[in-house]
Amino acid sequence: MSITTLLVANRGEIACRVMRTCRAMGIRTVAVHSDADAGALHTREADAAVRLSGATPADTYLRGDLIVKAALTAGADAVHPGYGFLSENPDFARAVHDAGLTWIGPPPEAIEAMASKTRAKELMGIEPLRDVTEADLPVLVKAAAGGGGRGMRVVRRLADLDGELAAARAEAASAFGDGEVFVEPYVEGGRHVEVQVLGDTYGTVWVLGTRDCSLQRRHQKVIEEAPAPHLAPGVAEELYHLAVRAARAVGYVGAGTVEFLVADDRVHFLEMNTRLQVEHPVTEAVSGVDLVAEQIRIAEGHALGDDGPPAPRGHAVEARLYAEDPAQDWAPQTGRLHRLAVPDSVRLDTGYTDGDDIGVHYDPLLAKVVAHAPTRAEAIRKLASALDRAVIHGPRTNRDLLVRSLRHEEFTEGRMDTGFYDRHLPALTAPAPDPHAPLAAALADAHGRSRFGGWRNLPSQPQVKRYLMDGQEHEVRYRHTREGLAADGVQVVHAGADLVILDVDGVRRRYEVSRYGDRVHVGATALTALPRFPDPTAQHAPGSLLAPMPGTVVRVAEGLTEGSPVEAGQPLLWLEAMKMQHKITAPATGVLTTLRAAPGQQVEPGTLLAVVEPT
C-alpha cells in the first residue's frame, strides 16, 4: 500500500512540519483550517485546503466528523493527526479507519490503553490517588487525555483541591474535548526524562534514546535536549526497559514517547504519549531518523530494520519560542508578527511567516529552534547565540528568558530539574534593557529632519522623545547640529533611518532599527514611542484590574458581587486565552467596588474587569 495524498488534522508548525516530509516523499498534502486560520502558513503550504467553519478548537480542529469528511472530499487516502487536538483520541482513529483511510498512528486500542493516563498507570501497575488527604500533599491534578500542560495543577493546600479540579476539567475539555482528570503524587525536585520509541506492525520496537525536558512552565516544556545528560549508571537502561515494556504491552505501532520523572536516581513512570511529541526534532537531529517519514512508512506496511536504529551522534537542544510575557504570569500575547528570522546554523520549525497575525484561539507557540553539535556545551552555545541574534519583530516573546536559561550555570552544568523556573524566574525575567536603545530609536526617527530652515549661527535646542521600554518610561534628548545629530555622553558615528552607530566609551555599537507604527525594535529591544502629551482619559482608578491579554471570561468567583470584601491574592475571575486558563486575583485586601466582567465576555488587553478599593 502506497500513500499518495495525506490530510494533516492539525495546524501551525506541526502541520507545516508534516507537510515538509510529505513533499520530500512525493506525497500530496491537504490542510484543514478554521476561519481564523484561513490565511495561515499551513493552509498556504498545502496542495489543497478544506475550511472548517468556526474559530474555536471545539468547532473546528476537535470535530473529527468534519475532518474525516474533509479527507474524503479532498481525495486523501491517509490522515496524520500531528500532536494535541485529536491525536490521542481513539474514536477519531477508528473513524478514520472506518472511512477506509490510513491512520498515521498507533491502533485505536493502543491509544485507548495509553492515551488515558489513568488506564496507562493501571497497565504499568500504578494506582492513582482516590481520596486525597493532607498527608498526600502536594499532589498533581492532571488531564487523563492529552498533554502539553493543559488541565494540570499542583495543589499544596487541601482547601484548593476542589477549585483546581474544576479549573483542570474545564481546561482539559476545552483543549482535548475530554474533561476527565485524575490526581497523583507530585514529585518535587525531579527531572523530566522521556524515551522515544518506534514500533512497526511486525513486533519490532526501536528505542531512539532519551530526552530531558525538565525546564517547564505551567507543566509545559520550554527547553528540551537529547540525550538526557548525566544519568546515573543503570538509569538509562531501566528507562529503555520500561519504555519497551509499555510499548509491547499494548502492541504499539508508530512513534510514541514514554515519560518519566527521575528523582534521586529513582524512576517514576508518568505516561505514554501515543503520538509525535513537540520536541521530536532533537531526537531526529541526534539519531538522523526522520520520525514523520518513519510514521508514514510504518503505516504503509514497511518494517523497521532488524539491526536497530542508527547510532546516535552529538547533542541537540530545542527551545520553544512563545508569544508570551514570562514576567506577567506567562500571559499570552497577540498581534502582527512583522518579522521572524533566525541564523541558518539552526533548524527552525514554525507555522508563521512575516506579516502573519497571532490570534487568541490557539497555543501561543511561534516556533521551535533547534541546534545540533558534537557536544552538549557546543549545542547550548550555538542555540543561545542563534536566539540572541534572531530578528523577532511583533508581540512580546520569551526569547530573552530562553537565552538566559540556556546560559544559566544550573542548566549548562546539567543540574536542572522541573523546579528550575520556580527558583529562578524573577532573576531570569528581571529587565536588563540596553540603556542606549531609546536614543538609537530617537536618532533613527530624527533622520532627515533638521531644525535649520537655513543658516543659523545659534545652538540647537535639545529635542525630547519618550519611549516605554520594559514597562519603564525613558526620556532621551538629542540635538541637530551642522555636522548632524548629536547627544550627550556618546558620539553619534552614523544616524540613518534603519541603522544607528554610537561610540560609547570608545566602543562602537551598531543598532538596527525597525518601526511599525508606534512600536520600535532596536536590535533585540522592543520600545513603544509615547505621545508628547499623555491622554488624560487613559488613566484608571487605583486598584483597577485590567485584562492582561485578549481572551474570554470563563468564570467569576462564586458569590462575587460589587461590594464584596476580598483578600489580597484571592481569585476573582478566570480568563481563557490560547487554550489556557489564567486567574485574575485581588491586588490588595479591600472591597470590590466595580465588577465589569461576566462569563462568556470577550475582552481585549486593557479592558477594565474590576476595581478593588484597598482598605
C-alpha positions as CSV (number, residue, x, y, z in Angstrom):
1,M,0.0,0.0,0.0
2,S,1.3,3.4,-1.0
3,I,0.0,6.7,0.3
4,T,-0.5,9.4,-2.3
5,T,-2.4,12.1,-0.6
6,L,-2.3,12.9,3.2
7,L,-4.5,15.2,5.2
8,V,-2.9,16.8,8.3
9,A,-5.6,17.1,11.0
10,N,-3.8,19.9,12.7
11,R,-2.5,23.4,12.3
12,G,0.6,25.6,12.9
13,E,4.1,24.4,13.0
14,I,3.4,20.7,13.3
15,A,1.2,20.8,10.2
16,C,4.0,22.5,8.3
17,R,6.5,20.0,9.7
18,V,4.5,17.0,8.5
19,M,3.9,18.6,5.1
20,R,7.7,19.2,4.7
21,T,8.3,15.4,4.9
22,C,5.4,14.7,2.7
23,R,6.8,16.9,-0.1
24,A,10.2,15.1,0.2
25,M,8.4,11.8,-0.1
26,G,6.3,12.9,-3.1
27,I,3.0,12.8,-1.2
28,R,0.4,15.5,-1.8
29,T,-1.0,17.2,1.3
30,V,-4.4,18.5,2.4
31,A,-4.8,21.1,5.1
32,V,-7.9,21.8,7.2
33,H,-8.3,25.3,8.6
34,S,-10.6,27.2,10.8
35,D,-11.9,30.6,9.8
36,A,-9.2,32.2,11.9
37,D,-6.6,30.2,10.0
38,A,-7.8,30.9,6.5
39,G,-4.6,32.6,5.6
40,A,-2.3,30.6,7.9
41,L,1.0,29.2,6.7
42,H,-0.1,25.6,6.9
43,T,-3.1,26.4,4.8
44,R,-0.9,28.2,2.2
45,E,1.7,25.4,2.1
46,A,-0.7,22.5,1.5
47,D,-1.6,21.3,-2.0
48,A,-5.3,21.6,-1.1
49,A,-7.2,23.1,1.9
50,V,-10.7,22.5,3.4
51,R,-12.4,25.0,5.5
52,L,-13.8,24.0,8.9
53,S,-16.5,26.6,9.8
54,G,-15.8,28.4,13.0
55,A,-12.8,29.6,15.0
56,T,-12.6,27.8,18.3
57,P,-11.0,24.4,18.6
58,A,-14.3,22.8,19.7
59,D,-15.9,23.9,16.4
60,T,-13.0,23.0,14.2
61,Y,-9.9,21.0,15.0
62,L,-11.7,18.9,17.6
63,R,-14.5,18.0,15.1
64,G,-13.4,14.5,14.0
65,D,-16.5,14.1,11.8
66,L,-15.7,17.2,9.8
67,I,-12.1,16.3,9.4
68,V,-12.9,12.8,8.1
69,K,-15.4,14.3,5.7
70,A,-12.7,16.8,4.6
71,A,-10.3,14.0,3.9
72,L,-12.8,12.1,1.7
73,T,-13.9,15.3,-0.1
74,A,-10.3,16.2,-0.9
75,G,-9.4,12.7,-2.1
76,A,-6.9,12.0,0.7
77,D,-6.1,8.4,1.5
78,A,-4.4,9.0,4.8
79,V,-4.7,11.2,7.9
80,H,-1.8,12.4,10.1
81,P,-3.1,13.9,13.5
82,G,0.1,15.8,14.5
83,Y,0.1,16.4,18.2
84,G,-2.6,17.8,20.5
85,F,-6.2,18.2,19.4
86,L,-7.4,14.7,18.3
87,S,-4.0,13.0,18.1
88,E,-4.8,10.8,21.1
89,N,-8.5,10.3,20.5
90,P,-9.2,6.6,19.8
91,D,-12.7,7.4,18.5
92,F,-11.2,9.6,15.9
93,A,-8.6,7.0,14.9
94,R,-11.5,4.5,14.5
95,A,-13.5,6.9,12.4
96,V,-10.5,7.4,10.1
97,H,-10.2,3.6,9.7
98,D,-13.9,3.1,9.2
99,A,-13.9,5.6,6.4
100,G,-11.3,3.5,4.6
101,L,-8.5,5.9,5.2
102,T,-5.0,5.1,6.5
103,W,-4.3,6.3,10.1
104,I,-0.8,7.6,10.7
105,G,-0.5,6.4,14.3
106,P,-0.9,3.5,16.6
107,P,-4.0,1.3,16.7
108,P,-7.1,2.8,18.4
109,E,-6.8,0.0,21.1
110,A,-3.2,1.2,21.9
111,I,-4.4,4.8,22.1
112,E,-7.2,3.8,24.4
113,A,-4.9,1.9,26.7
114,M,-2.3,4.6,26.9
115,A,-3.8,7.9,26.0
116,S,-5.9,7.8,29.1
117,K,-3.2,8.4,31.8
118,T,-5.3,6.6,34.4
119,R,-5.5,3.4,32.3
120,A,-1.9,3.7,31.4
121,K,-0.9,3.8,35.0
122,E,-3.1,0.8,35.8
123,L,-1.4,-1.1,32.9
124,M,2.0,-0.3,34.5
125,G,0.7,-1.4,37.9
126,I,0.3,2.1,39.4
127,E,-2.8,3.3,41.1
128,P,-3.9,6.9,41.1
129,L,-4.9,8.7,44.3
130,R,-8.6,8.2,45.1
131,D,-9.1,10.1,48.4
132,V,-6.6,12.9,48.9
133,T,-5.6,13.7,52.5
134,E,-3.2,16.3,54.0
135,A,-0.6,13.5,54.1
136,D,-0.8,13.1,50.3
137,L,0.1,16.8,49.6
138,P,1.5,18.1,47.4
139,V,-0.5,16.4,44.6
140,L,-0.8,17.0,40.8
141,V,-4.2,17.3,39.1
142,K,-3.8,16.0,35.6
143,A,-5.9,15.6,32.4
144,A,-6.5,12.0,31.6
145,A,-6.4,12.8,27.9
146,G,-3.9,14.9,26.0
147,G,-0.9,16.8,27.3
148,G,1.1,20.0,26.8
149,G,0.5,21.2,30.3
150,R,-3.3,21.7,29.8
151,G,-5.5,20.5,32.6
152,M,-2.6,20.3,35.1
153,R,-2.5,21.9,38.5
154,V,-0.2,21.5,41.5
155,V,-2.2,21.5,44.8
156,R,-0.4,22.3,48.0
157,R,-3.5,23.0,50.2
158,L,-6.4,20.6,50.6
159,A,-8.8,23.6,50.6
160,D,-7.7,24.4,47.0
161,L,-8.3,20.9,45.6
162,D,-11.9,21.3,44.5
163,G,-11.3,24.6,42.8
164,E,-8.3,23.3,40.9
165,L,-10.1,20.1,39.9
166,A,-12.9,22.3,38.4
167,A,-10.3,24.5,36.5
168,A,-8.4,21.5,35.3
169,R,-11.6,19.8,34.0
170,A,-12.6,23.0,32.1
171,E,-9.2,23.4,30.6
172,A,-8.9,19.8,29.5
173,A,-12.4,19.8,28.0
174,S,-11.5,22.9,26.0
175,A,-8.2,21.6,24.7
176,F,-9.0,17.9,24.2
177,G,-12.8,17.5,24.2
178,D,-12.5,15.4,27.3
179,G,-12.7,16.8,30.8
180,E,-11.6,13.6,32.7
181,V,-8.8,14.4,35.3
182,F,-7.1,12.4,38.0
183,V,-4.8,13.0,40.9
184,E,-1.3,11.6,41.5
185,P,1.6,12.4,44.0
186,Y,3.6,15.4,42.9
187,V,7.3,14.5,42.8
188,E,9.4,17.6,43.6
189,G,13.0,18.1,42.6
190,G,12.8,15.5,39.8
191,R,14.0,15.6,36.2
192,H,11.5,15.0,33.4
193,V,13.2,12.4,31.2
194,E,11.5,10.6,28.3
195,V,12.2,7.8,25.9
196,Q,11.4,7.9,22.2
197,V,10.1,4.6,20.8
198,L,9.2,3.5,17.3
199,G,7.2,0.3,16.6
200,D,6.2,-1.5,13.4
201,T,3.4,-3.9,12.6
202,Y,5.7,-6.9,12.8
203,G,6.5,-6.6,16.5
204,T,9.8,-4.7,16.3
205,V,10.3,-1.8,18.7
206,W,13.2,0.6,18.4
207,V,14.4,2.8,21.2
208,L,15.8,6.1,19.8
209,G,17.3,7.4,23.1
210,T,16.3,9.7,25.9
211,R,15.3,13.4,26.1
212,D,15.5,15.7,29.1
213,C,12.5,18.1,29.3
214,S,12.9,19.4,32.8
215,L,12.7,23.2,32.0
216,Q,8.9,23.7,32.1
217,R,6.4,26.4,32.8
218,R,2.9,25.5,33.8
219,H,3.9,21.9,33.3
220,Q,4.6,22.6,29.6
221,K,8.1,22.1,28.3
222,V,10.2,25.1,27.3
223,I,13.7,23.7,26.6
224,E,14.4,20.1,25.6
225,E,17.5,18.2,24.8
226,A,18.8,14.8,23.6
227,P,20.2,12.7,25.0
228,A,19.3,13.4,28.7
229,P,22.6,14.4,30.3
230,H,24.3,13.0,33.4
231,L,22.0,10.0,34.1
232,A,23.4,7.7,36.8
233,P,24.7,4.3,35.8
234,G,21.9,1.9,35.1
235,V,19.1,4.6,34.9
236,A,19.1,4.8,31.1
237,E,18.9,1.0,30.8
238,E,16.0,1.0,33.2
239,L,14.2,3.7,31.2
240,Y,14.7,1.8,28.0
241,H,13.4,-1.4,29.6
242,L,10.3,0.3,30.9
243,A,9.6,2.1,27.6
244,V,9.8,-1.1,25.6
245,R,7.6,-2.9,28.2
246,A,5.0,-0.2,27.8
247,A,5.1,-0.3,24.0
248,R,4.9,-4.1,23.8
249,A,2.1,-4.2,26.5
250,V,-0.3,-2.5,24.0
251,G,1.1,-3.7,20.7
252,Y,2.3,-0.2,19.9
253,V,2.8,0.9,16.3
254,G,4.3,4.1,15.1
255,A,6.1,6.9,17.0
256,G,5.5,7.2,20.8
257,T,7.1,8.6,23.9
258,V,7.2,7.2,27.4
259,E,7.7,9.8,30.0
260,F,9.2,9.5,33.5
261,L,10.3,11.6,36.4
262,V,13.8,10.7,37.7
263,A,14.4,11.8,41.3
264,D,17.3,10.6,43.5
265,D,18.2,8.1,40.7
266,R,14.7,6.5,41.1
267,V,12.5,6.2,38.0
268,H,8.8,7.1,38.3
269,F,6.5,6.3,35.3
270,L,4.3,9.2,34.2
271,E,2.6,8.3,31.0
272,M,2.9,7.2,27.4
273,N,2.1,9.8,24.7
274,T,0.7,7.9,21.7
275,R,1.7,10.5,19.2
276,L,4.6,12.5,17.9
277,Q,6.0,14.9,20.5
278,V,6.5,18.6,20.1
279,E,10.2,18.0,21.0
280,H,10.8,15.2,18.4
281,P,13.3,17.3,16.4
282,V,16.1,16.8,19.0
283,T,15.8,13.1,18.6
284,E,15.8,13.4,14.8
285,A,19.0,15.5,15.0
286,V,20.8,13.0,17.2
287,S,19.6,9.8,15.5
288,G,19.4,11.0,11.9
289,V,15.9,9.5,11.7
290,D,13.0,11.4,10.1
291,L,10.3,10.4,12.6
292,V,7.4,11.6,10.4
293,A,8.8,9.6,7.4
294,E,9.1,6.5,9.6
295,Q,5.5,7.0,10.8
296,I,4.3,7.1,7.2
297,R,6.5,4.1,6.1
298,I,5.2,2.0,9.0
299,A,1.6,2.9,8.1
300,E,2.3,1.8,4.6
301,G,3.4,-1.6,6.0
302,H,7.2,-1.3,5.9
303,A,9.2,-3.0,8.6
304,L,11.9,-1.4,10.8
305,G,15.3,-2.8,10.3
306,D,16.3,-5.7,12.4
307,D,19.7,-4.1,13.2
308,G,18.1,-1.3,15.1
309,P,18.2,2.5,14.7
310,P,21.4,4.3,13.7
311,A,24.0,5.1,16.4
312,P,23.3,8.5,18.0
313,R,25.7,11.3,17.2
314,G,26.3,14.5,19.1
315,H,23.8,16.5,21.2
316,A,20.8,18.6,20.3
317,V,18.9,21.3,22.2
318,E,15.5,22.8,21.3
319,A,13.9,26.0,22.6
320,R,10.2,26.8,22.2
321,L,9.6,30.4,21.2
322,Y,6.3,31.6,22.6
323,A,4.4,34.8,22.1
324,E,4.0,35.4,25.9
325,D,5.3,37.5,28.7
326,P,7.1,35.3,31.3
327,A,7.3,38.2,33.7
328,Q,3.5,38.6,33.7
329,D,2.5,35.1,34.7
330,W,3.3,33.8,31.2
331,A,0.4,35.9,29.7
332,P,0.0,35.1,26.0
333,Q,0.5,37.9,23.5
334,T,-1.3,38.6,20.3
335,G,-0.8,40.8,17.3
336,R,1.0,41.0,14.0
337,L,4.3,39.2,13.6
338,H,6.2,41.6,11.4
339,R,9.4,39.7,11.1
340,L,10.8,36.3,12.2
341,A,14.3,35.2,11.1
342,V,17.0,33.1,12.8
343,P,20.5,32.2,11.6
344,D,20.9,29.4,9.2
345,S,23.1,27.5,11.7
346,V,19.9,26.2,13.5
347,R,16.7,24.4,12.5
348,L,13.5,26.5,12.6
349,D,10.1,24.8,12.8
350,T,7.3,27.4,12.6
351,G,3.8,27.9,11.5
352,Y,4.3,31.7,10.9
353,T,5.9,33.9,8.3
354,D,6.4,37.7,8.2
355,G,3.1,39.5,8.3
356,D,1.0,36.8,9.9
357,D,-1.3,37.5,12.8
358,I,-1.1,35.7,16.2
359,G,-4.7,35.2,17.3
360,V,-6.4,34.3,20.6
361,H,-7.8,30.9,19.8
362,Y,-4.7,28.6,19.8
363,D,-1.4,27.9,21.6
364,P,1.0,30.8,21.6
365,L,3.9,28.7,20.2
366,L,5.6,30.7,17.4
367,A,8.4,28.4,16.6
368,K,10.9,25.7,17.7
369,V,14.6,26.5,17.3
370,V,16.9,23.5,17.3
371,A,20.7,23.4,17.5
372,H,22.8,20.2,16.9
373,A,26.6,20.0,17.7
374,P,29.2,17.4,18.6
375,T,28.9,18.2,22.3
376,R,26.3,19.4,24.7
377,A,28.2,22.6,25.6
378,E,28.6,23.5,21.9
379,A,24.9,22.8,21.2
380,I,23.8,25.1,24.1
381,R,26.2,27.8,23.0
382,K,25.0,27.6,19.4
383,L,21.3,27.8,20.3
384,A,21.8,30.6,22.8
385,S,23.7,32.6,20.2
386,A,21.1,32.0,17.4
387,L,18.3,33.1,19.7
388,D,20.2,36.2,20.7
389,R,20.8,37.1,17.1
390,A,17.3,36.3,15.9
391,V,15.1,39.0,14.5
392,I,11.7,38.8,16.1
393,H,9.5,41.9,15.5
394,G,6.0,41.8,16.8
395,P,4.3,40.8,20.1
396,R,6.5,40.2,23.2
397,T,8.1,36.8,23.3
398,N,10.0,34.6,25.8
399,R,13.2,35.0,23.7
400,D,15.2,36.7,26.5
401,L,14.1,34.1,29.0
402,L,15.3,31.3,26.7
403,V,18.7,32.9,26.2
404,R,19.2,33.5,29.9
405,S,18.0,29.9,30.7
406,L,20.4,28.4,28.3
407,R,23.3,30.4,29.8
408,H,22.3,29.7,33.4
409,E,25.0,27.7,35.2
410,E,22.4,25.3,36.6
411,F,21.4,24.4,33.1
412,T,24.9,24.4,31.5
413,E,26.1,22.1,34.2
414,G,23.2,19.8,33.8
415,R,21.9,20.2,37.4
416,M,18.4,21.4,36.4
417,D,15.1,19.9,37.5
418,T,11.4,20.7,37.0
419,G,11.5,23.4,39.7
420,F,14.0,25.4,37.7
421,Y,11.6,28.3,36.9
422,D,10.1,28.2,40.4
423,R,13.5,29.1,41.7
424,H,15.0,31.4,39.1
425,L,12.1,33.1,37.2
426,P,12.4,36.5,38.9
427,A,16.1,36.7,38.1
428,L,15.6,35.4,34.6
429,T,12.9,37.9,33.8
430,A,14.5,41.0,35.5
431,P,14.7,43.8,33.0
432,A,18.1,44.3,31.5
433,P,17.5,46.9,28.8
434,D,20.2,48.4,26.6
435,P,20.4,52.0,28.0
436,H,21.2,53.4,24.6
437,A,18.3,51.7,22.7
438,P,15.9,54.6,23.2
439,L,18.5,57.1,22.0
440,A,19.1,55.0,18.9
441,A,15.4,54.9,18.2
442,A,15.1,58.7,18.6
443,L,18.1,59.3,16.3
444,A,16.7,57.0,13.6
445,D,13.3,58.8,13.9
446,A,15.1,62.1,13.5
447,H,17.0,61.0,10.4
448,G,16.4,63.6,7.6
449,R,14.9,66.2,9.9
450,S,16.6,69.5,10.7
451,R,15.8,72.4,12.9
452,F,17.6,74.7,10.5
453,G,15.4,76.3,7.9
454,G,18.6,78.0,6.7
455,W,21.9,79.2,8.1
456,R,21.6,79.9,11.8
457,N,24.6,80.7,14.0
458,L,22.7,79.6,17.1
459,P,22.9,76.5,19.2
460,S,20.1,74.0,18.6
461,Q,17.7,73.4,21.4
462,P,17.6,69.7,22.6
463,Q,14.8,67.6,21.1
464,V,13.0,65.3,23.5
465,K,11.5,61.8,22.8
466,R,9.8,59.5,25.2
467,Y,9.7,55.7,25.0
468,L,8.3,52.8,27.0
469,M,10.8,50.0,27.5
470,D,10.3,47.0,29.8
471,G,7.4,48.8,31.5
472,Q,9.5,51.9,32.3
473,E,9.4,55.3,30.7
474,H,12.6,56.6,29.2
475,E,13.2,60.2,28.0
476,V,16.1,60.9,25.6
477,R,17.5,64.2,24.3
478,Y,19.4,64.9,21.1
479,R,20.4,67.9,19.1
480,H,20.6,68.9,15.4
481,T,24.0,70.4,14.6
482,R,25.6,71.5,11.4
483,E,27.6,68.2,11.5
484,G,24.5,66.1,12.0
485,L,22.8,64.6,15.1
486,A,24.5,64.7,18.5
487,A,23.7,63.6,22.0
488,D,25.5,63.9,25.4
489,G,27.7,61.1,26.6
490,V,28.1,59.4,23.3
491,Q,29.5,60.1,19.8
492,V,27.0,59.6,17.0
493,V,29.0,57.9,14.3
494,H,26.1,57.3,12.0
495,A,22.4,58.0,12.2
496,G,20.2,56.6,9.4
497,A,16.5,55.5,9.3
498,D,17.4,51.9,9.7
499,L,20.9,51.9,11.3
500,V,22.4,53.9,14.1
501,I,26.1,53.6,15.2
502,L,27.1,55.0,18.5
503,D,30.6,55.3,20.0
504,V,30.2,54.6,23.7
505,D,33.4,55.0,25.8
506,G,35.5,54.1,22.7
507,V,33.4,51.0,21.7
508,R,31.3,51.3,18.5
509,R,27.9,49.7,18.8
510,R,25.5,49.1,15.9
511,Y,21.8,49.4,16.3
512,E,19.4,48.2,13.6
513,V,16.1,50.0,13.9
514,S,12.7,49.0,12.5
515,R,9.4,50.8,13.1
516,Y,5.8,49.5,12.9
517,G,3.5,52.4,13.9
518,D,4.4,53.4,17.5
519,R,6.3,50.1,18.0
520,V,10.0,50.3,17.5
521,H,12.5,47.5,17.5
522,V,16.1,48.4,18.2
523,G,18.1,45.2,17.8
524,A,16.5,42.7,20.3
525,T,14.9,45.5,22.3
526,A,11.3,46.5,21.8
527,L,10.1,50.0,22.6
528,T,6.8,51.9,22.3
529,A,7.0,55.5,21.3
530,L,5.0,57.7,23.6
531,P,3.0,60.7,22.6
532,R,4.4,64.1,23.6
533,F,1.3,64.8,25.7
534,P,-0.3,61.8,27.5
535,D,-4.0,61.2,27.1
536,P,-5.7,62.0,30.4
537,T,-8.7,59.8,29.5
538,A,-6.4,56.7,29.6
539,Q,-6.0,56.8,33.3
540,H,-7.6,54.2,35.6
541,A,-8.5,54.3,39.2
542,P,-6.1,52.7,41.8
543,G,-6.9,49.0,42.2
544,S,-8.2,48.6,38.7
545,L,-7.8,45.1,37.3
546,L,-7.2,45.2,33.5
547,A,-7.3,42.3,31.1
548,P,-3.6,41.3,30.6
549,M,-4.4,39.6,27.3
550,P,-7.2,39.1,24.9
551,G,-9.5,36.2,25.9
552,T,-12.8,35.0,27.2
553,V,-14.1,35.3,30.8
554,V,-14.9,31.7,31.7
555,R,-15.7,32.1,35.3
556,V,-16.4,34.6,38.1
557,A,-15.8,33.5,41.7
558,E,-18.9,32.2,43.3
559,G,-20.9,34.8,45.1
560,L,-18.7,37.7,44.0
561,T,-20.6,41.0,43.5
562,E,-19.9,44.6,43.8
563,G,-19.5,45.5,47.5
564,S,-17.9,42.1,48.3
565,P,-14.9,42.1,50.7
566,V,-11.9,40.5,49.1
567,E,-8.5,39.4,50.4
568,A,-5.1,40.1,48.7
569,G,-4.4,37.2,46.3
570,Q,-8.0,36.0,46.3
571,P,-9.0,34.6,42.8
572,L,-11.8,36.8,41.4
573,L,-12.2,35.6,37.9
574,W,-10.7,33.4,35.2
575,L,-9.8,34.2,31.6
576,E,-9.2,31.6,28.9
577,A,-6.7,32.5,26.2
578,M,-4.8,30.3,23.8
579,K,-6.3,27.1,25.5
580,M,-5.0,28.0,29.0
581,Q,-6.9,29.5,31.9
582,H,-5.5,32.5,33.8
583,K,-6.5,33.6,37.3
584,I,-7.1,37.3,38.0
585,T,-6.6,37.9,41.7
586,A,-7.3,40.8,44.1
587,P,-4.2,43.1,44.2
588,A,-4.9,44.0,47.8
589,T,-7.3,43.4,50.7
590,G,-10.3,45.6,50.3
591,V,-13.8,46.0,48.7
592,L,-14.8,45.1,45.2
593,T,-16.3,48.4,44.1
594,T,-16.7,47.6,40.4
595,L,-17.3,44.3,38.5
596,R,-17.5,44.6,34.8
597,A,-16.7,41.0,33.8
598,A,-19.2,38.3,33.1
599,P,-18.8,34.7,32.0
600,G,-18.7,34.4,28.2
601,Q,-17.5,38.0,27.7
602,Q,-14.8,38.6,25.1
603,V,-12.1,41.1,26.3
604,E,-9.2,42.8,24.8
605,P,-5.9,43.8,26.5
606,G,-6.5,46.7,28.8
607,T,-10.3,46.1,29.3
608,L,-11.4,47.1,32.8
609,L,-12.5,43.9,34.5
610,A,-13.0,45.0,38.1
611,V,-11.8,47.6,40.7
612,V,-10.7,46.7,44.3
613,E,-10.6,49.6,46.7
614,P,-8.0,48.8,49.3
615,T,-8.9,49.1,53.0
